[in-house]
Structures are given as C-alpha cells and as structure tokens.
Amino acid sequence: MSTRKLAPGNRNIVGARATEARSSADMLQKDLLTHLQVSGVEISHPALSLLDGQKRPVSDIEFKALAKILNVDVRWLLGQI
C-alpha cells in the first residue's frame, strides 16, 4: 500500500472514514471503484482518489453506495458514531 503524499484536504468528512473502512476490509481502491461502478455510481479512479484524500465533495449517491459497499452505517461515515 502506498503512503499519502499530500496532506488530507477538507472537502468532505466521509473520505477518511471510507478509507478506514476500505482498509479494514482489505479492499484496494481499485476494488472499491469496481463495486461503485457496478452499483451504478459513475466515478473515475482520479475522482475516487480525491474523495479518499478528502479533496472533493461526496455526492449523496456516492455516500449511500459507499455505506452499502463498505457495510457501514451512514452515521459512522459522517463521524457521528
């Protein structure tokens, strides 16, 4: 696994939690990308990288799909629990 070269951004609060859940599930970013695309979420690899790095906002569609794919509560993704 490569290390982040740039400090995380502040465009979303979901990215760090999604990255944590993905890592805990031993899921690579490309695997998450595939799951998102199969579920109908149109997202590119660079866009997912920016989301992971908290450099871009997360749409409601992406948010819902991330929670389902990563098997986490949406409140957890938001840092509420």
N, C-alpha and C positions, 0 to 999 in steps of 0.2 A: 504494500500500500504506500502510495506517495504521500509526502507531507505537504501541507498547505504552504504555498509560497507567499501569499498575501494575507494580511490580517483579515478576519471576517468583517463583512460590511454590517450595515444596519437597516437594510431594506425589508427585512422580514424577521419574525421571531420563530418561524417554523423550520427554517433551514437547518439550524444546529440540531434541533430535536430529530428531524428526519434523518440527518446524517448519523446521529447516535443510534437510532433505531435500525437503520440500514446496516451499520457496522455490527451491532449486536446480533443481527440475523445472518452475519457473514455474507451479506449481499453486496456485490460490486455495484458501482454506479451504473455500469452498462446493463446490469440485470434489472435494476430499478427502472431504467429508461425503457427497456423492453416491456416490462409489466405495465408501465404507464401508457405506452403506445398501444399495447394490446387492449387496454381498457378504454381506449378512445381518446386519451389525452395526447394532443399533438404538442410535443415538446422535443427540442433538439438537444443533442449532447451538450453544446455550449450553454444553452439555457438552463439545463439541469445543473451544470457545474456552478453557474451563477446563483441558482437557488440554494444549492448546498453551501455556498460561500456567503450566503445572506446578502448578495449583491443585487438581487432583483426581487420584486414582489411576487407573492404566490397568489395565483388566481383561486377562486372558490372551487372550481372544477379540479384543479391540481391538488388543492388542500384535501378535498374529500377523497380523491383517489389515493393520495399518499397515506392517509389514515387507514384505508381499507387494505392496501397492498402491504403496508408495514405492520398491520394488525395492532394498531394502537388507537387509543381514544383520542378524538379530536381535541379534547381539553388538554390532554398530555402534550400534543403537538404545540399547543398555544402556551405551554408552561404553566397551566392553571392547576395541574395535579401532578 
